[in-house]
Each structure stands twice: as structure tokens, then as C-alpha cells.
Amino acid sequence: MTKKVSSTATAATLLLSATTCAAFTSNIIITNRPLTATKITKIEPQFLKRTSQLWAAEEDLDEAITKTKIRSAIRTLNTNPNLNMTRSRLVGILNAVEARTAEPEQNQPTLVTPGQTNLVPPVSEARKELTDMYSALQNLNYLQVYGAAGTVQHPYYPAEGDGELVSPNLLEKITGFPMSSLTPKNSNKAFLYAGFGLCILEAIASYISGIPLDGLVIFTIIAFMTDKLTTNGAILETILKTLYPQYAQKVLKHEAGHFLCAYLLGLPVEGCVLSAWAALEDSRFQNQVTAGTSFFDPELSSDILDKNRVSKRSIDRYSIVVMAGIAAEAMNWDQAEGGAGDEMALAAFLAQMTGGPNKGWDYERIRNQARWGASQAVLLLRHYKVCYEALVDTLERGNGTLGECVYAIENAAREHNIRPLDGPLGYYNGQVESWQLASVVSTPPVGAATVAGVLTDATKENGVPIQSPSLVTSKSSSSSQELLEELVPLRAQMEEKMKEIERQLKDLDNGGSQ
């Protein structure tokens, strides 16, 4: 219900109240300078009208949030850009979005092709609202680092270079981690501890009760099978976290990596669960995981459902998000333990999206793409470390709602003046396995930047950077002959690049016709 304020006295009271309602003083809020009582000598009727309309709009927004009417909330935000966006209001908006996407009827599996389901979250009305709400909040400058990299507005990835050719040696140069650190170890260590502890308990129980040990073992196996079928392994997970406390920390920081990288790449995050019990109650996860982060990529969904062909841009973003959990573990413990399932998911995704590994994505190319995604994820998490730490702190305190997580990220970015990427953090060359930080490179390498040093989607052909022919030396004193001599190597490099582009186009055509 819209509450109308008509009297001058009431409007003046509301105006004065606005100067004292700054209980929330986060940097996210941008308010006008408060007016003191001595400055209010005359209140214009037009000003009173605008003030009352603003307060009425805020009431409408709050009501829409309470009733989970996301579309109505979006309209109110777009038509009233000067609303007072307090912390509680921002958190409430995003929590309403989270609740909306978690509704069971919004999570019916999407059939891509016969036998292929759940490759992407269902394209439901709730997810359209999710995408539009993130866009509205971003356009109003409430979300400043959402879409900070790899988007139309901010087209850079942290590392720019010649495609996804990233060898293990180059991966180490870019990230500082050897390939082994970013390769998930067999994570059975935690289960081994749990199994060892359980064996001791069973032996003690058998000794005290006189029940044969083999009988207890059979009972335990049946109990665990029942746990897996009925609670998706939640009971076993609880035992595991009790016996191996570090396991819970690794799960939390792993998922925080997924969450932040998806957010920074402009992919609307729906929510995050950190236990099998939470996943069991969340229809978005379909009882398929014991922990996970749910995000939505509208472009990827459109590619799969409408075009039946996935763009390189969509593949790149997906690769970074999937490998971000492994990157986060390596950054925290110098070794990724979990994440084998993430690697398998990426490989399965690439195979299914292109018709099988024999049609473009062979084993080695998939491994290259995984290494490329891992390197980008490490650089993103390092550059936005304060945001990552704030997100982890929020999750550790048990305030893991979507609204609180997004607020933590944005507030940390504003407090430390962290902005979207205005250029690559560095440049790599996969052919010679070289890596240079942007801060020490005076001129971006050929193939990694254009004249203005800006590499956008418009300057790429099928994901391969194209060097502008207008790039020339900055030596103003060079003669024409010297200039021509200096341009000869550039021409040769351009010709080689064009040959590479033609080869890739031919491969794509061959892949599409098979």
C-alpha cells in the first residue's frame, strides 16, 4: 500500500527525520548533505511533493521485497533512482531474489537435448528477475564490482594473451603455483581419518557390548547407504567435519572462490550452501551436492537452448568460475585438495557442448582451457583479495545469505577503493611461455592489445586478439625508412596471426558441419 503524505507539517517532519536516520553509515549509501534546522527557512511545495513521492516509493519497494514481488521492486528502483538504499534494504532485496530462485517450481530441470539435463540452471521467470535485479542495482551504482571483469562494460580478463594456450610452466609463471598445487589431490584423506576413527569406535563398542565386530561393520555399511539415499550423505558429512575440522574450512573457502569469481564476471549469483543439510533443503541443488554455489549465465543459457552452439566468451567465463574453487584452495593452503569434481564438470561441459572431444575439444585442449581458467581465477582472487576475505568472514559467521554476502563484497571494495579492471593485470605469450605484469610493460605486446591498449570483444576474432595495423613506434624522430624497417616484423607477425585465425575458422566450420 502506498502511503501518501499531503500536509506541509508532515512532510517537514519526514525531511528532518531523514537527517537522523543514518544509523546505517556504510559507504554503499550516498545521501545528500543533511540540512540543519537553521538552514530550513522555507520549504518549497515542489520540494515537499518530491520528498513525499520518494518516501512513498520507498514504502512500495519495501512492500514488494516483503512479498517477494521482484518485478515490482525492479520497476520501483528504475523509476526512483534517488531512493535511500540502506544496508538492510539492499540485503533484503537480494535475499528476496534468493528466496524466489529457490522456489521448487522455478527449478524444474531444463531439457537441452535427449539425455542431457541440468547443464545450466532452468531458465525460469525467477532467473530473469534475478538477472534484471542485478542489472538494475549495478546501473544505479549500488553494485560497483559486479561485472568487474570479462563483461561488455569491463572487457578485460586479468591475463591477456594469445588464446588459451597455457602450459604447466606458463601457469606457474602467471600464478606462482606449480601445476601440482592446482591439481586436486585425492581428497580421500578426510574420509580416511573418518574411517579410521569409526573403526576405533566400532572396536570399542564391540569390546564393551560383546557384539561381534563383523556385525557392527555390516550395520555401519547399511547405515551409510541409507544416509546416502535419504539425506545425500549429510550424516556422514557431519561425522567427517567433527573428526576433521579443517574439512569445513576448506569447503567454505572453496565455495567463496566460486562465489566471488562468478560475481566479478557479472554472472548473477543465486546462493551458496556449505553443507549437505543445507543442500538437502534447497531445490536449486536437486540433492546433487554436499556444498555448492548456484549462479546463472543468461548468455550461456541462450547459447545452449536457442543457438545450440556455445560461444568462446561463455566457455571462458564458465571455465574461470569452475576452476575458482581449486584456485582458492591453492591460495589458502598452497595445495588444492578438493575440486576433482570441478575439473570433471568442466571436461564434461566442453565435451557435451561441442558434440564430443573429437569435434574441437580434444583432451589436450580441455587441459589447456582448465589451466587458463585456473590462472585467471587466481589473479582475480588476488586482485580482489579484500573482497574475498570479507566474503569468507561473512560465511564463517553464519550470515551466508545472498544479501549479506554481496554487501560484504561491495562494502570491502568501497572501503579499500577497489574498482573494476581498467586493463589487464599482465600479458602472456603461450608460444614462448612468457608472462609480464602490466605495471612493468610500457607497450602491450603484439597480439595482446590494440592502439589504445584496450582489448575488447570487437578486437577479437573467435577469441584471438587482433593487433591493430595502426600501432606504430612512438619515436617521433624516426625517418620514413626506419619506420618501414620497424614495421616489417609487425607485418610478418600480422600475417602469421591471420593464418592462425583462418585455421581456427576452418576448424570451426569443419566442427559445425560434422
Summary of the structure (lengths in Angstrom):
residues: 514
radius of gyration: 27.1
end to end distance: 59.0
largest distance: 98.0
contacts: 1600
relative contact order: 0.11
helix: 58%
strand: 6%
